[in-house]
Amino acid sequence: MQQHNYNSLPMHWIGDYSGKKALLTPNLESIYDPATKARYTYQQVDERASRVATWLVDTLGLKKGSRVALIARNRMECIDLFFACGKIGAILCPLSYRLQKPELQDLMQREQPDVIFVEDLFAALTGADVLPQPQPKVVVFGDGASDYDAILATEARDVCVPVALDDPFLYIHTGGTTAVPKVCIVPHRQMVWNVFEFLLMSAGGDRTKELVLFPFFHVGGWNVFFCLFMRNSLAIPLRQFDAGQIIEMVQKKKINRLGAVEAMLQMLKAHPQFEETDWSVIELITTAAAPCSNETLQPFWDRGIATNQVYGLTEAGPSNFAFIPRIPGMDHIKANSRKVGTPFYCCDYKIVSEEDPTQSLPPGKIGVLCLRSFHNFDGYLNDPERTAKTIDAEGWIHSGDLAVCDEDGLVSIVGRADNMFITGGENVSPEEIENALRSHPAVAAAICAGVPDKKWGEVPVAMVMLNAGTTTDEASLRAHCKNLLAAYKVPRSVAIEATIPLTPVGKLDRKALKSWFAAKSA
């Protein structure tokens, strides 16, 4: 009897995600684009994707394994390309428009795209001085007349090809705090299994209307969108984060759920219209990327909004953990607000010793979180050495995140192993200092890092952003920290600025903070 590895067996449904949804629920509204006020049913989404896929094949000669780069904000054209690439087995390569030309040049050289779609705002990023050799075709699109109009006018034909779950779907470059960004190979298996996981973990209920705030150059953006799309929820992609626009959508009851990183919630809280807004339409706020402090969540709790945290990483998720309340009521949510909860149904995890990764740790002990599931990634593009350091022989992804499990089986992320710094022989977690600063009534957001010091090795420094209409000074902030932290943890310097440095995916950029203080010192 012949045995099959079904992960590597090409099938007709894999990749043709919009086509399958158009067959099942053709007339259900799927996407609302607030920038253009356009609404799209599943049938209309698939029609657009089919036209783009036909153009890619008939005009450019793309085929299975071809690479399609994309530089744009969260727009409908991105969604067209996501589903079009799925249909023909091409690999979508989203690139951050926040990168500088040398960074883009490095990524393009490694990814070798056959075509680059770029929003007109960022056309300068695809000049001849950036493009790899041989130079790919560049397609510029925007809100005005463009070549993309002709692409959407293409007469669609069936260009779908069988695709395997193990075939690559996305090339996703990581956050960019390292000197050389990693390019993660994300197969169809990873995205499909994460949708299954999302459906297993979700509580069901009424149809949700949710913003897609995470950028499409990050796997989190595609994960949120794809899960909403497959669940029959209404996906509302925002081109870029805008606190005022989100508050307006809340006031007009256009959304009922919100997924965000802590910095986004802090900017909402700091907005002048936050207090006067009726937030009762929001049923749930889900936070991601890093643990969210009680100080940031409290204004939303005060308005009766339930919150939970999820956790994941590009290499092992995109989502792996979620906190699901076990007891009704806000008290239970507040008591467990800093926990990412339990692993997704089909995800193994273990917490291992930093010194000896073969040693699993019991509840109550902090160690490195390791993950293993059907939605692990397939390694880093053309980087076997770095891949081997991340995926071990038993298929465990070593996340680099420090975690601890309590006696009830709920997991908390307590920091990054590589965020720790040593001052005077003492280990210091920047997250602890950030939490102390955020507990000050005037502080909306905070970031901390260790900088070199001749006497102590490293000392903590910090930067904060204030809530609207509040004032304070550095001396007051340091005095506040002295009441909460050991002396060696109190920041030597606290800068007060209009914004704090974030990575392209909205995480705290401690490398940029160190550079800022180094330049100031110089």
Secondary structure, DSSP 8 states (H G I E B T S, - for coil): -----TTTS-BSSTT-HHHHHHHHSTTSEEEEETTTTEEEEHHHHHHHHHHHHHHHHHTT---TT-EEEEE-SS-HHHHHHHHHHHHHT-EEEE--TTS-HHHHHHHHHHH--SEEEEEGGGGGGGSTTTS-SS--EEEEE-SSS-HHHHHHTS--------B-TTSEEEEEE--S-SSS--EEEEEHHHHHHHHHHHHHHS---S--EEEE-S-TTSHHHHHHHHHHHHTT-EEEE-SS--HHHHHHHHHTT--SEEEE-HHHHHHHHHSTTTTTS--TT--EEEE-SS---HHHHHHHHTTT-EEEEEE--TTT-S--EE---SSSSHHHHHHTTTEEEEE-TTEEEEEE-SS-TT-B--TT--EEEEEEETT----BTT-HHHHHHHB-TT--EEEEEEEEE-TTS-EEEEEETTT-EEETTEEE-HHHHHHHHHTSTTEEEEEEEEEEETTTEEEEEEEEEE-TT----HHHHHHHHHTTS-GGGS-SEEEE-SS--B-TTS-B-HHHHHHHHHHHH-
